Amino acid sequence: MNKTNTHYQSYDFAFIGFGAANCLLLLRLIDTGVLRNKSIAVIEPSSKTKNDRTFCFWSTEKELEELHLTDLVSHSWNKIEIGNIKTTNIHPMRYWHVRGIDLYELTRNKLEKENVIYIHSYLSSVDVVSSNQFELKIEERTITAKNVFDSRPPDYKKSEKNESHLYQSFFGWNISTKENCFDAKKMVMMDFNIPQNNFTQFMYILPYSATNSLIEVTRFGKEKITEDEANTLLKKYINKISPNYKINEVEKGIIPMSSAQIKTDYLGENWINMGARNNKVKCTTGFAFHEMAKEAMLISAQFNGTRNKSNKPNKPNRFAFYDRLLLKILSKKPEKGKLIFEILFSKVPTIRVLNFLQERTKLKDDILLFSKLPKFIFIKMAVNDIFYNIKKKSIVLLPLFITLISILFYKLNLENIVLFTLIAGFMTIGLSHGALDHLTKLKKFTIQSISIFTVSYISKAVLYGVIWFITPDIALLGFLLYSAFHFGQADFKEWNIKSNFSSFLWGVIVLSQILFFHTTELIDILAQIPGITSQLIKKLSKTDFYLFIQILPLLSGLYLGIKYKRKEIIITLTYLLLTTFLPLLVSFGIYFTFQHSKNGWKHLKQGLDVSSKDLFIRSIPFTSLASIMLMSSIFVLESNQWGTFFIILSCLSLPHVASMHHFYLAIKKE
């Protein structure tokens, strides 16, 4: 029963968007009975009553039936032409054509029997009530839903240096001719015999009969093709086919071609991103329909209990690497696009190219394929990409390298070199990243605002010093807790892991590995802190106790590394474990300076949009003040030097941790 005017407050299923991804899923959920007797909301601002786009893909007839797409196909071709280069019969595959309007109407017709409401508006905001309850604000009304399928266009993160963001923009005319001008058994995938205009541009032809065809001009580039540019190219191209034609329909569209990561927040397992939002669009081709149909099958199987939700198909990482290379070439050297594609299709069998584009080839096939392409430009882009990724991962590889070198130097009695390196690092990036808190807090820099900030900052530090004087045990516990929170927050921000509990747990693991694998030195430092109870020191002296607090954090760290599939966690655990062969202060110095401070410095650069040079200059006044205070604690005091150093460090850390926490919250909202 189709209820287009009835307003409910709560729905079992909500579908944001009525495009290909959600329509394909709706068809599968209806046919498998998942939506029977369920309340459904479809949120889509467009009426979807026109043929707004064409969906095409290649597959065998068997796969077409397995994906339940047979009834949707309106045309198909068994031959593919690449310009004037070659024509290939792609048997046992065919190139299939689905009209957008046919997909929308079939879905609507099947929804007639279900309890569905259409909301022709945009989603304004989302509130997560629980893991299976979401509040969706749509203009002036709010509904709740237990399961949400979100197929809105994706937002992309800022591109890294080895990533690119282009557009596949196209304009097409569905034309009729008086003469028989087309071969209805053959489609033209790419015809580059048009002006390139410093882009990669080609014609795409889908002939439906001898006198009817869709002819589309497509551009790969940073700039989208304009309607005037497209019309000029189409007129000139079609006039060569037949000067006597009539335009029946106009088709246009823009598909992002981005190797950058998609921005998606995890809202719970019942909030499912669909289609392009779930990275189902091949960024170098724009093809998506086939993957969306597979996605619909998998999700339908989940709801029918025949497939575990965690059993997601894994895509080989090498294809993302290939995509980055091609997009970088199309971005930097757009004039090379025509050459690359023409060589690819002329020297490699078309079926092998199609399998490669669907990511169904083996590594040996890929190597053979790339051997046919212009080698120098691909090798150059590959080297740049590999070196960039090594540099990017140096956040954890650098401290691992320094750890190994430090162990070697200690074996060679060259520990002074290690100590000098750590002191230099601590006095520069270590202190400097913590001496920029005024930049994160102040919007205007006046003498008054800086004075107020400085007084407030020092007051917090002094207040914590008073707590150390009154109750050292509580002050010590507090220092360890907010340090763990801060370390975990910075690392998880860098690794793009969104979990406050896991973040804090990771900070505890890091501190535990540094402190409890150096128990003797830890006890010596604690003994220098005035007022620390002897019971705590005695507890740490018991072998069975610190053996437990060594193993448990290590196992917990391995669990987080496996859970979030992050190599960085495993690498950090590895080098921290190796630092057990080094003194405690060296172990802490390596992590603090070359991982934590490096992370913080990077985040400040990005969040404040300031260069490293400017950051360092602006940090000098506060770095100098902190340096004087810390150096005084070591060189001026005659006894309890490290204990006093420890206390001063904790007092300076408290306002810094608070400032960085607010900074991370602020950039998260942007």
C-alpha positions as CSV (number, residue, x, y, z in Angstrom):
1,M,0.0,0.0,0.0
2,N,1.6,3.2,-1.2
3,K,1.0,6.0,1.3
4,T,2.3,9.2,-0.1
5,N,0.4,11.6,2.2
6,T,0.5,9.7,5.5
7,H,3.0,11.1,8.0
8,Y,4.5,8.6,10.5
9,Q,7.0,9.4,13.2
10,S,8.9,6.1,13.1
11,Y,10.0,3.8,10.3
12,D,11.7,0.5,10.1
13,F,13.6,1.5,7.0
14,A,14.7,4.9,5.6
15,F,16.3,5.3,2.2
16,I,18.0,8.6,1.6
17,G,18.1,9.0,-2.1
18,F,16.2,7.2,-4.9
19,G,19.1,6.6,-7.3
20,A,20.6,3.4,-8.6
21,A,22.2,2.1,-5.4
22,N,19.0,2.4,-3.3
23,C,16.7,1.3,-6.1
24,L,18.7,-1.9,-6.7
25,L,18.7,-2.6,-2.9
26,L,14.9,-1.9,-2.6
27,L,14.2,-4.4,-5.4
28,R,16.3,-7.1,-3.7
29,L,14.7,-6.4,-0.3
30,I,11.2,-6.5,-1.7
31,D,11.8,-9.7,-3.7
32,T,13.3,-11.5,-0.7
33,G,10.5,-10.4,1.6
34,V,12.6,-8.3,4.0
35,L,10.3,-5.2,3.6
36,R,7.0,-7.2,4.1
37,N,4.9,-5.5,6.8
38,K,7.6,-2.9,7.4
39,S,7.2,0.8,7.4
40,I,9.4,2.5,4.7
41,A,10.4,6.1,4.1
42,V,12.1,7.2,0.8
43,I,13.7,10.6,1.1
44,E,14.4,12.1,-2.4
45,P,13.9,15.7,-3.5
46,S,13.5,14.8,-7.2
47,S,10.3,13.2,-8.5
48,K,12.4,10.8,-10.7
49,T,9.9,10.8,-13.5
50,K,12.3,11.5,-16.3
51,N,15.1,9.4,-17.8
52,D,17.8,11.4,-16.2
53,R,20.6,9.0,-16.9
54,T,21.8,5.8,-18.5
55,F,23.5,2.9,-16.6
56,C,25.8,0.6,-18.5
57,F,28.1,-2.3,-17.5
58,W,29.6,-5.4,-19.0
59,S,29.1,-9.0,-17.8
60,T,28.1,-12.5,-18.9
61,E,24.4,-13.4,-19.2
62,K,24.8,-15.8,-16.3
63,E,26.1,-13.0,-14.1
64,L,23.2,-10.8,-15.3
65,E,20.7,-13.4,-14.1
66,E,22.6,-13.9,-10.8
67,L,22.3,-10.2,-10.1
68,H,18.6,-10.2,-11.0
69,L,19.1,-7.5,-13.7
70,T,17.6,-9.2,-16.7
71,D,14.2,-7.4,-16.5
72,L,15.9,-4.0,-16.4
73,V,18.1,-4.3,-19.6
74,S,16.7,-2.4,-22.6
75,H,19.6,-2.9,-25.0
76,S,22.9,-4.8,-25.2
77,W,25.8,-5.1,-27.6
78,N,28.3,-7.9,-28.2
79,K,30.9,-5.7,-30.0
80,I,32.9,-2.8,-28.6
81,E,34.7,-0.3,-30.8
82,I,37.5,1.9,-29.7
83,G,37.5,4.8,-32.2
84,N,39.0,3.8,-35.4
85,I,41.5,1.5,-33.7
86,K,39.7,-1.8,-33.5
87,T,36.3,-3.5,-32.9
88,T,36.1,-6.6,-30.7
89,N,33.5,-9.2,-30.0
90,I,33.5,-9.5,-26.2
91,H,31.8,-12.9,-26.0
92,P,30.9,-14.4,-23.5
93,M,30.3,-11.0,-22.1
94,R,27.9,-8.3,-23.4
95,Y,27.7,-4.6,-22.8
96,W,24.3,-4.0,-21.1
97,H,22.2,-0.9,-21.0
98,V,19.7,0.2,-18.4
99,R,17.5,3.3,-18.6
100,G,17.3,5.2,-15.4
101,I,13.5,5.7,-15.8
102,D,13.0,2.0,-16.1
103,L,14.8,1.4,-12.9
104,Y,12.8,4.0,-11.0
105,E,9.5,2.9,-12.4
106,L,10.1,-0.8,-11.6
107,T,11.1,0.1,-8.1
108,R,8.1,2.3,-7.6
109,N,5.7,-0.3,-9.0
110,K,7.0,-2.9,-6.6
111,L,6.8,-0.5,-3.7
112,E,3.1,-0.1,-4.4
113,K,2.5,-3.2,-2.4
114,E,4.5,-2.0,0.6
115,N,3.9,0.4,3.4
116,V,5.9,3.3,2.0
117,I,5.9,7.1,2.1
118,Y,7.9,9.4,-0.2
119,I,9.3,12.5,1.3
120,H,10.3,14.9,-1.5
121,S,12.9,17.0,0.4
122,Y,16.5,17.1,1.5
123,L,17.9,15.6,4.7
124,S,18.9,18.4,7.0
125,S,20.7,16.7,9.9
126,V,21.0,13.4,11.7
127,D,21.0,12.6,15.4
128,V,22.1,9.1,16.6
129,V,19.7,8.1,19.4
130,S,21.1,4.5,19.6
131,S,22.8,1.9,17.4
132,N,19.4,1.2,15.8
133,Q,17.5,4.4,16.2
134,F,18.2,7.5,14.2
135,E,16.5,10.9,14.1
136,L,16.3,12.4,10.6
137,K,15.5,16.0,10.3
138,I,13.9,16.9,7.0
139,E,13.1,20.6,6.7
140,E,10.5,21.3,9.4
141,R,9.7,17.7,10.3
142,T,11.6,14.9,12.1
143,I,11.3,11.2,11.7
144,T,13.1,8.2,13.3
145,A,14.3,5.1,11.6
146,K,15.8,1.8,12.7
147,N,17.8,1.1,9.5
148,V,19.1,3.8,7.2
149,F,20.6,3.5,3.7
150,D,22.4,6.7,2.7
151,S,23.1,7.2,-1.0
152,R,23.7,11.0,-0.9
153,P,26.7,12.2,-3.1
154,P,29.9,11.7,-1.1
155,D,32.2,14.4,0.3
156,Y,35.9,13.9,-0.1
157,K,38.7,14.6,2.2
158,K,41.4,17.0,1.2
159,S,43.6,15.3,-1.4
160,E,47.0,14.2,-0.3
161,K,50.0,15.1,-2.6
162,N,49.8,11.7,-4.3
163,E,46.0,11.9,-4.8
164,S,43.9,13.7,-7.4
165,H,40.4,15.0,-7.8
166,L,39.1,15.3,-11.3
167,Y,35.6,15.2,-12.9
168,Q,34.1,13.0,-15.5
169,S,31.6,15.4,-17.1
170,F,29.5,14.5,-20.0
171,F,26.7,15.8,-22.3
172,G,24.8,13.5,-24.7
173,W,22.1,13.7,-27.3
174,N,19.7,10.9,-28.1
175,I,19.3,11.4,-31.8
176,S,17.2,10.0,-34.7
177,T,18.5,10.1,-38.3
178,K,16.6,9.6,-41.5
179,E,19.2,7.3,-43.0
180,N,20.6,4.1,-41.5
181,C,23.7,5.4,-39.9
182,F,24.4,3.1,-37.0
183,D,25.4,-0.6,-36.4
184,A,23.0,-1.7,-33.6
185,K,25.3,-4.6,-32.7
186,K,28.3,-2.4,-31.9
187,M,28.8,0.3,-29.3
188,V,31.7,2.8,-29.3
189,M,33.3,3.0,-25.9
190,M,35.9,5.7,-26.7
191,D,36.5,7.7,-29.9
192,F,39.3,10.2,-29.3
193,N,39.0,11.7,-32.8
194,I,37.8,15.1,-31.4
195,P,39.9,18.1,-30.2
196,Q,41.4,17.4,-26.8
197,N,41.7,21.1,-25.7
198,N,44.3,20.2,-23.1
199,F,42.0,17.6,-21.5
200,T,41.2,13.9,-22.1
201,Q,38.0,14.0,-24.2
202,F,36.2,11.3,-26.3
203,M,32.9,10.4,-27.8
204,Y,30.7,7.6,-26.5
205,I,28.1,6.0,-28.8
206,L,25.2,3.7,-27.9
207,P,23.3,2.8,-31.0
208,Y,19.8,1.5,-30.2
209,S,18.9,0.9,-33.9
210,A,20.1,1.8,-37.3
211,T,18.5,5.2,-37.0
212,N,18.6,5.9,-33.3
213,S,21.6,6.4,-31.0
214,L,22.9,8.1,-27.9
215,I,26.0,10.1,-28.7
216,E,27.8,11.6,-25.7
217,V,31.0,13.7,-25.3
218,T,32.9,13.0,-22.2
219,R,35.7,14.9,-20.5
220,F,38.2,13.7,-17.9
221,G,39.7,16.8,-16.3
222,K,39.9,19.3,-13.5
223,E,37.4,21.5,-15.2
224,K,33.9,20.3,-16.2
225,I,32.9,20.6,-19.8
226,T,30.4,23.4,-20.4
227,E,27.2,22.9,-22.3
228,D,28.4,25.3,-25.0
229,E,31.7,23.4,-25.4
230,A,29.8,20.1,-25.5
231,N,27.3,21.3,-28.1
232,T,30.0,22.5,-30.4
233,L,31.8,19.2,-30.3
234,L,28.6,17.2,-30.6
235,K,27.3,19.2,-33.6
236,K,30.6,18.9,-35.5
237,Y,30.9,15.1,-34.7
238,I,27.3,14.2,-35.6
239,N,27.3,16.2,-38.8
240,K,30.0,13.8,-40.1
241,I,27.6,10.9,-39.4
242,S,24.5,12.6,-40.7
243,P,23.5,16.2,-41.2
244,N,19.8,15.2,-41.0
245,Y,19.1,14.3,-37.4
246,K,16.6,15.2,-34.6
247,I,17.5,15.5,-30.9
248,N,15.0,13.4,-28.9
249,E,16.5,13.7,-25.4
250,V,19.4,15.4,-23.7
251,E,21.5,13.6,-21.1
252,K,24.2,15.2,-18.9
253,G,26.0,14.5,-15.7
254,I,29.1,14.8,-13.6
255,I,30.9,11.9,-11.8
256,P,33.8,12.7,-9.4
257,M,37.0,11.0,-10.3
258,S,38.9,11.1,-7.0
259,S,41.5,9.0,-5.4
260,A,41.0,10.9,-2.1
261,Q,39.3,9.3,0.8
262,I,35.5,9.7,1.2
263,K,34.4,11.6,4.4
264,T,32.1,9.2,6.3
265,D,31.4,9.2,10.0
266,Y,30.5,5.8,11.5
267,L,27.0,6.2,12.9
268,G,26.4,2.5,13.8
269,E,26.1,-0.7,11.9
270,N,22.4,0.0,11.0
271,W,23.5,3.2,9.1
272,I,24.7,1.9,5.8
273,N,26.4,4.1,3.2
274,M,25.4,3.1,-0.4
275,G,26.7,3.5,-3.9
276,A,29.2,6.3,-4.4
277,R,29.2,7.1,-0.7
278,N,30.4,3.5,-0.1
279,N,33.1,3.8,-2.7
280,K,31.3,1.7,-5.4
281,V,32.2,4.1,-8.2
282,K,35.4,3.1,-10.0
283,C,37.2,6.5,-9.8
284,T,39.1,6.1,-13.1
285,T,36.1,5.1,-15.2
286,G,32.9,6.2,-13.5
287,F,31.3,2.7,-13.8
288,A,29.3,1.7,-10.8
289,F,26.1,-0.1,-11.7
290,H,27.6,-3.6,-11.6
291,E,29.2,-3.0,-8.2
292,M,26.0,-1.5,-6.8
293,A,24.0,-4.5,-7.9
294,K,26.5,-6.8,-6.1
295,E,26.3,-4.5,-3.1
296,A,22.4,-4.9,-3.1
297,M,22.8,-8.7,-3.2
298,L,25.2,-8.7,-0.3
299,I,23.1,-6.5,1.9
300,S,19.9,-8.4,1.1
301,A,21.7,-11.6,2.1
302,Q,22.7,-10.0,5.5
303,F,19.1,-9.2,6.3
304,N,18.1,-12.7,5.4
305,G,20.7,-14.1,7.7
306,T,22.6,-16.0,5.1
307,R,25.8,-13.9,5.3
308,N,27.8,-12.5,8.2
309,K,27.9,-8.7,8.3
310,S,31.7,-8.7,8.9
311,N,32.3,-10.9,5.8
312,K,32.9,-8.1,3.4
313,P,34.7,-8.7,0.1
314,N,38.3,-7.4,0.1
315,K,39.5,-5.4,-2.8
316,P,43.2,-5.8,-3.6
317,N,45.1,-2.6,-2.7
318,R,47.1,-2.6,-5.9
319,F,44.0,-1.4,-7.9
320,A,43.8,1.7,-5.7
321,F,47.5,2.2,-6.5
322,Y,46.8,1.9,-10.2
323,D,43.9,4.4,-10.0
324,R,46.1,6.9,-8.2
325,L,48.7,6.7,-10.9
326,L,46.3,7.1,-13.8
327,L,44.4,10.0,-12.1
328,K,47.7,11.7,-11.3
329,I,48.7,11.4,-15.0
330,L,45.4,12.8,-16.2
331,S,45.7,15.6,-13.7
332,K,49.4,16.5,-14.4
333,K,49.6,15.5,-18.0
334,P,46.1,15.6,-19.5
335,E,47.4,15.5,-23.0
336,K,48.7,12.0,-22.3
337,G,45.3,10.5,-21.7
338,K,44.4,10.0,-25.3
339,L,47.8,8.3,-26.0
340,I,47.5,6.0,-22.9
341,F,44.0,4.8,-23.7
342,E,44.6,4.3,-27.4
343,I,47.8,2.3,-26.7
344,L,46.0,0.3,-24.0
345,F,43.1,-0.9,-26.3
346,S,45.3,-1.3,-29.4
347,K,48.0,-3.5,-27.7
348,V,45.9,-5.4,-25.1
349,P,42.9,-7.6,-25.8
350,T,39.7,-5.7,-25.0
351,I,38.3,-8.5,-22.8
352,R,41.5,-8.4,-20.7
353,V,41.1,-4.6,-20.4
354,L,37.5,-5.0,-19.3
355,N,38.5,-7.5,-16.7
356,F,41.3,-5.2,-15.5
357,L,38.8,-2.3,-15.2
358,Q,36.5,-4.6,-13.1
359,E,39.6,-5.5,-10.9
360,R,39.3,-9.2,-11.8
361,T,42.8,-9.7,-13.1
362,K,45.8,-11.3,-11.4
363,L,49.1,-9.5,-10.7
364,K,50.9,-11.2,-13.6
365,D,48.1,-10.0,-16.0
366,D,48.5,-6.4,-14.6
367,I,52.3,-6.5,-15.2
368,L,51.8,-7.6,-18.8
369,L,49.2,-4.9,-19.3
370,F,51.4,-2.1,-17.9
371,S,54.3,-3.3,-20.0
372,K,52.4,-2.2,-23.1
373,L,51.9,1.3,-21.8
374,P,54.3,4.3,-21.9
375,K,56.7,3.2,-19.2
376,F,58.5,6.4,-18.2
377,I,55.5,8.4,-17.1
378,F,54.0,5.4,-15.1
379,I,57.3,4.6,-13.5
380,K,57.8,8.3,-12.5
381,M,54.3,8.5,-11.0
382,A,54.8,5.2,-9.2
383,V,58.1,6.2,-7.7
384,N,56.6,9.5,-6.5
385,D,53.6,7.7,-5.0
386,I,55.7,5.1,-3.2
387,F,58.1,7.7,-1.7
388,Y,55.2,9.8,-0.6
389,N,53.6,6.9,1.2
390,I,56.9,6.0,2.9
391,K,57.2,9.6,4.0
392,K,53.5,9.6,5.2
393,K,54.1,6.5,7.2
394,S,57.3,7.9,8.7
395,I,55.2,9.0,11.7
396,V,55.8,5.4,13.0
397,L,58.7,4.3,10.8
398,L,60.9,7.1,11.9
399,P,60.8,6.2,15.7
400,L,61.3,2.6,14.7
401,F,64.4,3.5,12.8
402,I,65.7,5.7,15.6
403,T,65.0,2.9,18.2
404,L,67.1,0.5,16.2
405,I,69.9,3.0,15.7
406,S,69.8,3.9,19.4
407,I,70.2,0.3,20.4
408,L,73.2,0.0,18.1
409,F,74.8,3.2,19.5
410,Y,74.3,2.0,23.1
411,K,76.0,-1.3,22.2
412,L,78.9,0.7,20.8
413,N,79.0,3.0,23.9
414,L,77.9,6.0,21.8
415,E,74.9,6.7,23.9
416,N,75.8,10.4,24.1
417,I,74.8,10.8,20.4
418,V,71.4,9.3,21.3
419,L,71.0,11.6,24.2
420,F,72.0,14.7,22.2
421,T,69.5,13.8,19.5
422,L,66.7,13.3,21.9
423,I,67.5,16.6,23.8
424,A,67.6,18.5,20.5
425,G,64.3,16.9,19.4
426,F,62.7,17.6,22.7
427,M,63.9,21.2,22.9
428,T,62.6,21.9,19.4
429,I,59.6,20.0,18.1
430,G,58.8,18.4,21.5
431,L,58.4,21.7,23.4
432,S,57.5,23.8,20.3
433,H,54.3,21.8,19.5
434,G,53.2,22.4,23.1
435,A,54.1,26.1,22.9
436,L,51.5,26.9,20.2
437,D,48.4,26.6,22.4
438,H,47.9,30.4,22.1
439,L,47.3,29.9,18.3
440,T,44.6,27.3,19.0
441,K,42.8,29.5,21.6
442,L,43.1,33.1,20.4
443,K,41.4,34.5,17.3
444,K,42.8,38.0,17.8
445,F,46.3,38.6,19.0
446,T,46.6,41.7,21.1
447,I,48.7,42.5,24.2
448,Q,45.6,42.1,26.4
449,S,44.5,38.8,24.9
450,I,47.9,37.3,25.0
451,S,48.4,38.5,28.6
452,I,45.1,37.0,29.7
453,F,45.9,33.7,28.0
454,T,49.4,33.5,29.5
455,V,48.1,34.2,33.0
456,S,45.3,31.6,32.6
457,Y,47.7,29.1,31.2
458,I,50.3,29.5,34.0
459,S,47.5,29.6,36.6
460,K,46.4,26.1,35.6
461,A,50.0,24.9,35.8
462,V,50.5,26.4,39.2
463,L,47.2,25.0,40.4
464,Y,48.3,21.5,39.5
465,G,51.6,22.2,41.3
466,V,49.6,22.9,44.4
467,I,47.8,19.5,44.0
468,W,51.2,17.9,43.8
469,F,52.1,19.6,47.1
470,I,48.9,18.6,48.8
471,T,48.3,15.0,47.5
472,P,51.1,13.7,45.3
473,D,49.5,10.3,44.8
474,I,46.4,11.9,43.3
475,A,48.5,14.3,41.2
476,L,50.5,11.4,39.8
477,L,47.4,9.4,38.9
478,G,45.9,12.5,37.2
479,F,49.0,13.1,35.2
480,L,49.1,9.6,34.0
481,L,45.4,9.6,33.0
482,Y,45.4,12.9,31.1
483,S,48.7,12.0,29.4
484,A,47.2,8.7,28.3
485,F,44.1,10.6,27.0
486,H,46.3,13.1,25.1
487,F,48.6,10.5,23.6
488,G,45.8,8.3,22.4
489,Q,43.8,11.3,21.0
490,A,46.7,12.5,18.9
491,D,47.6,9.0,17.5
492,F,44.0,8.1,16.7
493,K,43.5,11.5,15.1
494,E,46.4,10.8,12.8
495,W,45.2,7.3,12.1
496,N,41.6,8.5,11.5
497,I,40.1,6.1,14.1
498,K,37.0,7.5,15.8
499,S,36.5,5.8,19.2
500,N,37.0,7.7,22.4
501,F,37.3,4.6,24.5
502,S,39.8,2.9,22.2
503,S,41.7,6.2,22.0
504,F,42.1,6.4,25.7
505,L,42.9,2.6,26.0
506,W,45.7,3.1,23.4
507,G,47.2,6.0,25.4
508,V,47.2,3.7,28.5
509,I,48.9,1.0,26.5
510,V,51.6,3.3,25.3
511,L,52.4,4.6,28.8
512,S,52.3,1.1,30.2
513,Q,54.8,-0.2,27.7
514,I,57.1,2.7,28.4
515,L,56.8,2.7,32.2
516,F,56.3,-0.9,33.2
517,F,59.0,-2.3,31.0
518,H,61.4,-0.1,32.9
519,T,60.2,-0.8,36.4
520,T,63.5,-0.3,38.2
521,E,64.1,3.1,36.7
522,L,60.4,4.0,37.3
523,I,60.8,3.2,40.9
524,D,63.9,5.3,41.2
525,I,62.1,8.4,39.6
526,L,59.1,7.9,41.8
527,A,61.3,7.8,44.9
528,Q,62.6,11.2,44.0
529,I,59.1,12.7,44.0
530,P,58.3,14.2,47.4
531,G,55.3,12.6,49.1
532,I,54.8,9.5,46.9
533,T,53.7,6.7,49.2
534,S,56.0,3.8,49.7
535,Q,53.1,1.3,49.2
536,L,53.0,2.2,45.5
537,I,56.7,1.6,45.1
538,K,56.6,-1.7,47.0
539,K,53.7,-2.8,44.7
540,L,55.8,-2.1,41.6
541,S,58.7,-4.0,43.1
542,K,56.7,-7.3,43.0
543,T,57.6,-9.4,40.0
544,D,54.2,-11.1,39.6
545,F,52.5,-7.7,39.5
546,Y,54.5,-5.9,36.9
547,L,54.7,-9.1,34.8
548,F,50.9,-8.8,34.6
549,I,50.9,-5.1,33.8
550,Q,53.4,-5.7,31.0
551,I,51.6,-8.5,29.3
552,L,48.0,-7.2,29.5
553,P,48.7,-3.8,27.8
554,L,50.7,-5.6,25.0
555,L,47.8,-8.0,24.3
556,S,45.4,-5.1,24.4
557,G,47.5,-3.2,21.9
558,L,47.6,-6.2,19.5
559,Y,43.8,-6.4,19.8
560,L,43.4,-2.8,18.8
561,G,45.8,-3.3,15.8
562,I,43.7,-6.3,14.6
563,K,40.4,-4.6,15.3
564,Y,41.1,-1.4,13.4
565,K,43.5,-3.1,10.8
566,R,46.2,-0.5,11.4
567,K,49.8,-1.4,10.8
568,E,50.8,1.7,12.6
569,I,49.6,0.3,15.9
570,I,51.6,-2.9,15.4
571,I,54.7,-0.9,14.4
572,T,54.4,1.4,17.5
573,L,54.0,-1.7,19.8
574,T,57.1,-3.2,18.1
575,Y,59.4,-0.3,18.6
576,L,58.2,0.4,22.1
577,L,58.9,-3.2,22.9
578,L,62.4,-2.8,21.5
579,T,63.0,0.3,23.6
580,T,63.0,-2.0,26.7
581,F,66.7,-2.4,25.7
582,L,67.1,1.3,26.3
583,P,66.8,3.6,29.4
584,L,63.3,4.7,30.3
585,L,63.9,8.3,29.5
586,V,65.2,7.4,26.0
587,S,62.2,5.1,25.5
588,F,59.8,8.0,26.4
589,G,61.8,10.5,24.4
590,I,61.6,8.5,21.2
591,Y,57.8,8.2,21.4
592,F,57.1,11.7,22.7
593,T,59.4,13.5,20.3
594,F,59.3,11.5,17.1
595,Q,55.7,10.2,17.1
596,H,53.5,12.2,19.5
597,S,55.0,15.6,18.9
598,K,55.4,15.0,15.2
599,N,51.7,14.1,15.0
600,G,50.7,17.2,17.0
601,W,52.9,19.4,14.8
602,K,51.3,18.0,11.7
603,H,47.8,18.5,13.0
604,L,48.5,22.1,14.0
605,K,49.9,22.8,10.5
606,Q,46.8,21.4,8.9
607,G,44.3,22.8,11.3
608,L,45.8,26.3,11.5
609,D,46.9,26.3,7.8
610,V,50.3,27.6,8.8
611,S,53.8,26.5,7.5
612,S,56.3,24.8,9.8
613,K,58.5,27.8,9.6
614,D,55.8,30.2,10.9
615,L,54.8,27.7,13.6
616,F,58.3,27.5,14.9
617,I,58.7,31.3,14.9
618,R,55.5,31.8,16.8
619,S,56.4,29.1,19.3
620,I,59.7,30.8,20.3
621,P,58.4,32.9,23.3
622,F,56.6,30.1,25.0
623,T,59.3,27.5,24.1
624,S,62.0,29.7,25.7
625,L,60.0,30.1,28.9
626,A,59.3,26.4,29.2
627,S,62.9,25.5,28.4
628,I,64.1,27.8,31.2
629,M,61.8,26.2,33.7
630,L,62.7,22.7,32.8
631,M,66.5,23.3,32.6
632,S,66.4,25.0,36.0
633,S,64.8,21.9,37.5
634,I,67.8,19.8,36.3
635,F,70.8,22.1,36.8
636,V,69.8,24.3,39.7
637,L,68.3,21.8,42.1
638,E,70.8,19.6,43.8
639,S,68.5,16.7,44.8
640,N,65.4,15.0,43.5
641,Q,66.2,16.4,40.1
642,W,64.2,14.0,38.0
643,G,61.3,14.1,40.5
644,T,61.1,17.8,40.3
645,F,61.5,17.7,36.5
646,F,58.6,15.2,36.4
647,I,56.4,17.5,38.4
648,I,57.2,20.6,36.3
649,L,56.5,18.6,33.1
650,S,53.1,17.5,34.4
651,C,52.2,21.0,35.4
652,L,53.0,22.4,31.9
653,S,51.3,19.4,30.3
654,L,47.8,20.0,31.9
655,P,46.9,23.2,30.1
656,H,48.4,21.9,26.9
657,V,46.3,18.8,27.0
658,A,43.2,20.9,27.6
659,S,44.0,23.3,24.7
660,M,44.7,20.5,22.2
661,H,41.5,18.7,23.2
662,H,39.5,21.8,22.3
663,F,41.5,22.2,19.1
664,Y,40.8,18.6,18.0
665,L,37.1,19.1,18.7
666,A,37.1,22.4,16.7
667,I,38.7,20.9,13.6
668,K,36.4,17.9,13.8
669,K,33.4,20.1,13.3
670,E,34.9,21.9,10.3
